[in-house]
Each structure stands twice: as structure tokens, then as C-alpha cells.
Amino acid sequence: MRTFEDFPAGLAQTLGPLTVSKDDIVAFAREYDAQPFHVDEIAARDSFIGTLIASGWHSCSLNMRLVADGLLLDSSAMGAPGIEEVKWVKPVRPGDTLRSQMTVLDSRISKSKPSLGLVRFHFDMLNQADEKVLGQTNWVMFATRDAEPFSDVSRHALAAAKAPPGTTPRREIPPVSANPYFEDLVLGETEELGSYTFTADDIIGFARQFDPQRFHVDAEAAKGSLFGALCASGWHTASVWMKRMVGYRERTRADALARGERPARLGPSPGFSNLKWVKPVYAGDTIAYRSTVTAKRASASRPGWGLVFHHNTGTNQHGEEVFAFDGMVFWERRS
């Protein structure tokens, strides 16, 4: 079993391969990201990309599977605190065979827990034509070679004081924002996307497919981990954010159609940054998701489109933030 000491800076390894089918792409998208260019070949022809492609969150989950099988399952890995940056460079398409090129960038021992080390990785996921489809940089926690089993005390050291439960006032959407095009978006506006309760079956089902580390698939084994109980893969938490975002956009679209308006379209996302899994999401937790517009600019490369930047969060039933990231997406402009 590989421990923290086995990941010196400069270490490189190729993980994979893994082939993704059309059925794989459509099945993931139907569950988490049911935009037309992910679920319908005919509708995809009239989209921003022009062909059926995998959800970016699916691409991240596939990279996670490569990393789990080639690295983490035979190691003392204890999860990741977040993702510095992901760039979706090229679409993943049906039939692509993917592999991930791993490089260790840096490593250090935790100041608060000397039996825990952090390793900073960069992953480039490539397709069968050696084209880079995804780039990702993040830290992963590993137990050291002489680490003692994790106790309740060490687990509790991960948890910050609980924030008092609270609610965000629901704002009334003015008419101009009922079917917003790029020009209508107001910086600082926050949308309530909806909530989701994570069950043990949901957690295990996602993890078996994409992130089968023991604390995501085995409730008994999870008791001996840093988390102390079965918890969701971070990519599961993120994919459900996308699920709630798509649901929110579908409601906006339906309202626009009911008023006889053409709904504003959204294109794909180039990537995201500063993703943080602040606290574990355990079985039974209900996460409320939100999205706030932070900036926008006209696209120089895509006439008729703008690029919108947004900050996104997930908060559990105790009022604690468990998830956050900064994203971007292409948004249609008015004619």
C-alpha cells in the first residue's frame, strides 16, 4: 500500500485506459446534466458544439475513476479537500478511450496532524488521439507510513464549529430576469437552485461507478476512516449541484415558453476553479444549492454569446457550507 512517502515531487504515472460509450454519456447526463447536447444527438446538432458530448462533470468523474483504480485504492488516501482548477479543453465524445497522465507537483506534512500528508497532483486526461480533454490540479490527503489509526478526536479536528441554522430570503424575480439573456443578468443576484437529500444507496451507487474508495462504498469500513462514517464522493456532491442547476434552468425555460417567449440558451462551460469540499456530506444530509452571478463579459470568439462567471455553494441542514466553487458558462446574448 502506497503512503504519503511514496509520492515525491516529479513522480509521474499514466492511469487507464477507460472507454466511454454513448450509453454511458447519455445515462450520466439524464441523471445529472440533461442539457440537449448531452442527451439527444439530434438536438445536439443545433447546439453550441454541434454534436453529442459528455457533461464536464462526467469527464471529471471518469478521471476520478482512472485515479481511483490506478492510484488511490491501493494507497492510504484519505480524500481531497478540493480542486484548484479544472479546464475542459476538448469535449469527450462517444467511443473515446481515455487515460490520465499524473504528475506529483508538491507534497507536505500537515501542520495540525503530523500523521497526515498532503500531495499536490496535476492530471491531464487524454483521448485516443493524444488530445488533452481535461486538465486538473488538486491536493489529496494520505496517511503517513507510521500513522496510527484515526480516532474520534482526530476526526473532530476536521470539523469547524457549526454555523447557526438560517435561511436566505427568497427574492421576487423582476420581469426582466424571468427569462434572462446575457444583458439581463445582474451582478450579485443569487438564485436558489433547490435542495437534495443524499441517501446511503445514492452515495454507494455513484461511488461504485466513479469513486470506489472505502469511505464512499462501505459503511463499516468508513468508520475507521478520517471521516468516521459513509460519506458522498465530492464529485457526487458537485454533480448534484449540476442536476439542480439544470432543473432550475428548465423551470425558467418552461415559464418563458408559457409566456410565448423564446428561452435564452446556455452553452458549455470552459471549466471552473477554487472548488472546495469544506465538510463531508453524510447519508441523510440535505444540501441546499445556490448560484450567484459575479461577473460577465462579451465573448470575443463566439459572436452572439457572452461568458458569465458565478460562485456556487451547497449548505447542509445545519447551516454549514459543505461545497463551493467558481464557475463560468457561455450565455446567449439578445439578437
Backbone torsions as a table, in degrees:
resi	resn	phi	psi	omega
1	MET	NA	130.6	-179.0
2	ARG	-83.1	134.9	178.7
3	THR	-115.8	-177.1	-177.8
4	PHE	-50.5	-40.1	-175.6
5	GLU	-65.3	-16.4	-176.2
6	ASP	-89.7	11.3	-177.7
7	PHE	-126.8	68.4	178.0
8	PRO	-73.2	155.0	177.1
9	ALA	-57.5	136.2	-179.6
10	GLY	97.6	-15.0	178.5
11	LEU	-60.5	133.0	-179.9
12	ALA	-130.0	148.2	-179.1
13	GLN	-157.9	145.6	175.1
14	THR	-103.0	129.8	-175.9
15	LEU	-111.7	136.8	178.5
16	GLY	119.0	-166.7	13.3
17	PRO	-93.3	174.3	177.4
18	LEU	-147.6	130.9	180.0
19	THR	-104.6	134.3	-178.8
20	VAL	-110.7	131.4	-177.7
21	SER	-99.5	169.0	174.4
22	LYS	-59.3	-42.1	179.9
23	ASP	-62.2	-38.9	177.7
24	ASP	-60.4	-46.9	-177.4
25	ILE	-62.8	-46.4	-177.4
26	VAL	-68.7	-39.8	-178.7
27	ALA	-63.4	-45.5	178.3
28	PHE	-62.3	-46.1	-176.1
29	ALA	-64.9	-39.8	179.0
30	ARG	-59.8	-33.7	-179.1
31	GLU	-81.3	-40.3	-168.7
32	TYR	-122.3	-23.0	-171.0
33	ASP	-151.9	65.6	-170.0
34	ALA	-82.6	51.5	171.3
35	GLN	-80.3	150.6	-172.4
36	PRO	-54.4	-37.8	-176.1
37	PHE	-76.5	0.0	174.4
38	HIS	-108.3	-17.9	-171.6
39	VAL	-123.0	-13.9	-171.1
40	ASP	-140.4	112.1	-177.8
41	GLU	-60.2	-40.4	-177.7
42	ILE	-68.9	-47.5	178.8
43	ALA	-63.7	-32.5	-178.8
44	ALA	-63.9	-27.1	-179.7
45	ARG	-62.9	-26.4	-178.9
46	ASP	-100.0	15.9	-175.8
47	SER	-96.9	-179.6	178.6
48	PHE	-56.5	-37.9	-176.5
49	ILE	-91.9	-37.9	178.0
50	GLY	94.8	3.0	179.6
51	THR	-158.2	162.6	179.5
52	LEU	-67.4	129.5	179.0
53	ILE	-137.7	160.9	178.4
54	ALA	-76.4	147.4	169.7
55	SER	-57.1	143.7	175.5
56	GLY	-59.6	-35.1	178.5
57	TRP	-69.2	-29.8	173.5
58	HIS	-66.2	-43.7	177.9
59	SER	-57.5	-44.4	177.9
60	CYS	-62.0	-40.6	-179.8
61	SER	-67.9	-35.9	176.1
62	LEU	-66.3	-40.6	175.6
63	ASN	-62.4	-38.6	177.3
64	MET	-60.3	-39.6	179.2
65	ARG	-64.9	-41.8	177.5
66	LEU	-61.6	-43.0	-178.8
67	VAL	-68.4	-40.3	179.4
68	ALA	-62.9	-49.8	-176.7
69	ASP	-68.2	-38.7	-174.1
70	GLY	-90.0	-10.7	-172.7
71	LEU	-143.0	-57.4	-165.3
72	LEU	-75.4	-35.5	-174.4
73	LEU	-67.9	-19.6	177.5
74	ASP	-111.7	43.8	-177.7
75	SER	-147.9	177.8	177.8
76	SER	-95.8	29.6	-176.9
77	ALA	-57.9	140.1	-178.4
78	MET	-124.2	26.8	177.4
79	GLY	96.3	176.9	-178.2
80	ALA	-125.6	138.9	178.6
81	PRO	-76.5	-16.0	179.4
82	GLY	164.0	-168.3	-178.3
83	ILE	-129.0	125.4	178.9
84	GLU	-66.5	-47.3	-175.1
85	GLU	-161.5	142.7	168.3
86	VAL	-128.6	133.0	172.7
87	LYS	-118.4	122.2	173.8
88	TRP	-89.1	97.4	-170.1
89	VAL	-80.9	-45.7	177.3
90	LYS	-136.2	151.1	179.0
91	PRO	-66.4	148.4	168.4
92	VAL	-91.2	127.2	-173.4
93	ARG	-116.7	161.2	177.7
94	PRO	-54.8	133.5	179.0
95	GLY	91.4	-7.2	179.6
96	ASP	-64.8	139.9	172.7
97	THR	-108.4	120.7	-169.3
98	LEU	-112.0	147.1	169.9
99	ARG	-141.3	157.8	-176.4
100	SER	-120.7	125.2	177.2
101	GLN	-94.3	114.3	-175.7
102	MET	-98.7	137.2	172.5
103	THR	-135.6	132.7	175.1
104	VAL	-83.7	122.9	-178.6
105	LEU	-93.8	-35.2	-172.7
106	ASP	-166.4	163.3	175.2
107	SER	-155.9	152.4	178.2
108	ARG	-159.5	155.3	175.7
109	ILE	-83.5	141.1	176.9
110	SER	-64.0	132.9	179.2
111	LYS	-69.8	-34.7	-176.7
112	SER	-86.4	-24.8	-178.4
113	LYS	-135.6	90.7	-175.6
114	PRO	-61.4	-16.4	177.8
115	SER	-85.3	4.9	-178.5
116	LEU	-124.1	130.4	176.8
117	GLY	-116.0	155.0	177.7
118	LEU	-117.9	133.8	-179.4
119	VAL	-121.3	129.1	-179.8
120	ARG	-98.0	120.5	-176.6
121	PHE	-111.8	154.2	162.9
122	HIS	-123.4	135.5	179.1
123	PHE	-121.6	130.8	168.9
124	ASP	-113.7	115.0	177.5
125	MET	-92.9	127.0	-175.4
126	LEU	-116.6	151.7	173.5
127	ASN	-95.8	-174.2	-174.9
128	GLN	-66.0	-17.0	177.9
129	ALA	-95.9	12.7	-177.5
130	ASP	63.1	23.7	175.1
131	GLU	-88.1	134.7	177.7
132	LYS	-75.1	124.0	179.4
133	VAL	-106.4	-22.8	-177.4
134	LEU	-151.8	138.8	170.8
135	GLY	-123.3	136.5	-174.9
136	GLN	-144.7	136.6	176.9
137	THR	-127.9	129.8	179.8
138	ASN	-164.0	163.3	174.9
139	TRP	-95.5	147.7	172.7
140	VAL	-129.8	140.1	178.9
141	MET	-90.6	135.7	176.0
142	PHE	-132.2	142.7	170.9
143	ALA	-72.0	147.6	176.9
144	THR	-78.5	169.1	-174.7
145	ARG	-61.6	-34.6	-176.7
146	ASP	-104.1	21.2	-176.8
147	ALA	-66.9	140.3	172.8
148	GLU	-81.6	157.0	176.1
149	PRO	-55.8	145.8	-177.6
150	PHE	-73.4	136.2	-178.9
151	SER	-105.2	173.1	176.3
152	ASP	-61.3	-34.5	-179.7
153	VAL	-62.9	-45.9	-178.7
154	SER	-68.4	-32.6	176.6
155	ARG	-67.2	-42.2	-177.8
156	HIS	-67.0	-23.3	178.0
157	ALA	-65.0	-20.3	178.2
158	LEU	-76.3	-24.0	-170.7
159	ALA	-92.1	128.3	174.2
160	ALA	-83.9	167.2	179.1
161	ALA	-60.8	142.4	-177.8
162	LYS	-68.0	135.7	173.7
163	ALA	-78.7	146.4	179.8
164	PRO	-64.6	139.3	178.2
165	PRO	-57.6	145.6	179.5
166	GLY	-161.1	170.0	178.5
167	THR	-129.0	148.7	175.7
168	THR	-93.0	126.1	-179.6
169	PRO	-56.6	135.1	178.8
170	ARG	-82.3	121.0	-176.8
171	ARG	-87.9	152.4	173.6
172	GLU	-80.2	129.4	-178.6
173	ILE	-82.6	120.0	178.5
174	PRO	-67.2	157.9	-176.2
175	PRO	-53.0	-36.8	-177.2
176	VAL	-65.7	-23.2	-178.2
177	SER	-99.0	2.5	-177.7
178	ALA	-68.8	-27.7	175.9
179	ASN	-140.8	69.0	-167.2
180	PRO	-71.7	128.3	163.7
181	TYR	-91.2	175.1	-176.9
182	PHE	-50.2	-45.1	-175.7
183	GLU	-66.6	-24.0	-175.0
184	ASP	-84.3	-17.3	-174.5
185	LEU	-68.2	133.4	-177.7
186	VAL	-108.0	125.8	179.8
187	LEU	-61.1	136.1	179.4
188	GLY	94.1	-11.7	177.3
189	GLU	-67.7	134.7	179.6
190	THR	-116.3	128.9	178.3
191	GLU	-105.6	135.4	174.0
192	GLU	-85.5	112.2	-173.6
193	LEU	-85.6	-21.5	-176.6
194	GLY	121.4	174.3	-177.0
195	SER	-123.9	167.6	-177.8
196	TYR	-151.1	134.8	176.6
197	THR	-101.0	123.0	-178.6
198	PHE	-86.6	120.3	176.2
199	THR	-98.0	163.5	178.3
200	ALA	-60.5	-40.9	-179.6
201	ASP	-63.9	-41.7	177.8
202	ASP	-60.9	-46.9	-177.4
203	ILE	-60.7	-48.1	-177.9
204	ILE	-67.9	-40.4	-179.1
205	GLY	-61.6	-46.5	178.3
206	PHE	-64.7	-45.2	-175.5
207	ALA	-65.5	-38.3	178.6
208	ARG	-60.6	-31.4	-178.5
209	GLN	-83.7	-36.1	-170.9
210	PHE	-126.1	-24.3	-171.9
211	ASP	-149.8	66.5	-171.2
212	PRO	-81.3	46.8	172.0
213	GLN	-74.5	151.4	-167.4
214	ARG	-60.0	-32.9	-178.4
215	PHE	-77.5	-3.1	174.9
216	HIS	-106.4	-16.7	-173.4
217	VAL	-122.0	-12.2	-173.3
218	ASP	-137.7	107.5	-176.5
219	ALA	-60.8	-37.9	179.9
220	GLU	-69.7	-46.4	179.3
221	ALA	-63.6	-33.2	-178.7
222	ALA	-63.6	-26.3	179.9
223	LYS	-62.1	-28.3	179.8
224	GLY	-93.2	7.4	-179.8
225	SER	-94.4	176.9	177.6
226	LEU	-61.2	-26.4	-175.5
227	PHE	-87.4	-22.0	173.8
228	GLY	81.2	-9.7	-179.0
229	ALA	-164.7	165.0	179.1
230	LEU	-58.3	129.6	179.6
231	CYS	-139.3	159.1	-175.2
232	ALA	-76.1	145.7	167.7
233	SER	-57.7	141.9	176.9
234	GLY	-59.1	-33.0	178.8
235	TRP	-70.5	-25.6	173.9
236	HIS	-68.1	-46.6	178.3
237	THR	-57.1	-43.2	-179.1
238	ALA	-69.0	-41.3	-179.1
239	SER	-64.1	-34.1	177.8
240	VAL	-70.5	-33.2	171.4
241	TRP	-54.9	-46.7	-180.0
242	MET	-62.1	-40.3	178.5
243	LYS	-58.0	-45.1	-179.7
244	ARG	-71.5	-34.9	176.5
245	MET	-64.0	-44.7	179.2
246	VAL	-63.6	-40.9	177.6
247	GLY	-61.0	-41.0	178.4
248	TYR	-63.9	-44.7	179.9
249	ARG	-65.3	-34.8	178.1
250	GLU	-65.5	-37.6	177.2
251	ARG	-66.1	-40.1	177.2
252	THR	-62.6	-42.7	180.0
253	ARG	-63.0	-45.0	-179.1
254	ALA	-63.2	-39.6	178.6
255	ASP	-63.6	-40.8	179.7
256	ALA	-64.3	-44.7	179.2
257	LEU	-62.2	-37.9	179.8
258	ALA	-64.6	-26.1	177.6
259	ARG	-92.3	3.7	179.4
260	GLY	80.3	19.0	-179.6
261	GLU	-100.3	154.8	171.4
262	ARG	-85.5	124.2	-178.0
263	PRO	-66.7	143.6	172.9
264	ALA	-66.7	140.9	-179.0
265	ARG	-98.2	150.7	171.5
266	LEU	-112.6	141.8	174.4
267	GLY	-97.1	-165.4	179.7
268	PRO	-77.4	174.8	177.7
269	SER	-107.9	137.2	175.8
270	PRO	-73.5	-16.9	-179.2
271	GLY	152.0	-166.1	179.9
272	PHE	-154.4	172.6	179.4
273	SER	-147.7	168.4	173.9
274	ASN	55.2	38.4	176.3
275	LEU	-75.8	127.7	-178.7
276	LYS	-127.4	126.2	169.4
277	TRP	-96.7	91.8	-167.8
278	VAL	-72.3	-41.0	179.4
279	LYS	-138.9	152.2	176.6
280	PRO	-64.4	149.8	172.2
281	VAL	-104.5	113.3	-176.0
282	TYR	-97.2	162.1	175.7
283	ALA	-56.7	129.9	-178.0
284	GLY	98.6	-15.6	178.9
285	ASP	-70.8	141.0	174.5
286	THR	-110.9	121.4	-175.3
287	ILE	-108.9	126.9	174.8
288	ALA	-98.1	127.9	-175.4
289	TYR	-106.4	142.9	179.4
290	ARG	-138.2	158.1	177.5
291	SER	-141.5	131.8	-178.1
292	THR	-122.7	128.0	176.4
293	VAL	-72.1	125.8	-176.9
294	THR	-112.3	-26.5	-179.8
295	ALA	-166.2	164.2	175.5
296	LYS	-158.4	152.9	176.0
297	ARG	-154.0	150.6	177.3
298	ALA	-66.5	143.9	178.7
299	SER	-80.6	129.5	177.3
300	ALA	-79.4	-25.6	-174.9
301	SER	-97.2	-18.8	-176.2
302	ARG	-124.4	91.9	177.8
303	PRO	-57.3	139.0	179.7
304	GLY	88.9	0.9	-178.5
305	TRP	-131.2	154.0	172.6
306	GLY	-125.9	163.8	177.4
307	LEU	-109.0	123.2	-177.1
308	VAL	-110.9	133.9	-179.7
309	PHE	-107.5	140.6	-175.5
310	HIS	-145.0	147.7	174.4
311	HIS	-106.0	133.0	-171.2
312	ASN	-128.0	143.0	-177.7
313	THR	-139.0	159.8	170.2
314	GLY	-131.9	132.2	-176.0
315	THR	-125.4	134.4	-178.3
316	ASN	-84.0	-177.7	-174.1
317	GLN	-68.3	-11.9	177.4
318	HIS	-94.2	3.5	-177.7
319	GLY	83.1	10.1	-178.9
320	GLU	-91.7	132.7	174.7
321	GLU	-73.8	127.9	-177.5
322	VAL	-113.2	-13.6	-169.1
323	PHE	-157.4	138.9	176.6
324	ALA	-158.9	149.2	172.7
325	PHE	-163.0	162.0	176.0
326	ASP	-108.0	123.0	-176.6
327	GLY	-122.2	177.3	176.8
328	MET	-149.3	152.4	-178.8
329	VAL	-154.3	146.3	173.0
330	PHE	-75.7	134.0	-175.0
331	TRP	-130.6	134.3	-176.0
332	GLU	-67.5	139.1	174.8
333	ARG	-94.1	160.9	175.5
334	ARG	-69.9	148.3	-179.1
335	SER	-60.3	NA	NA
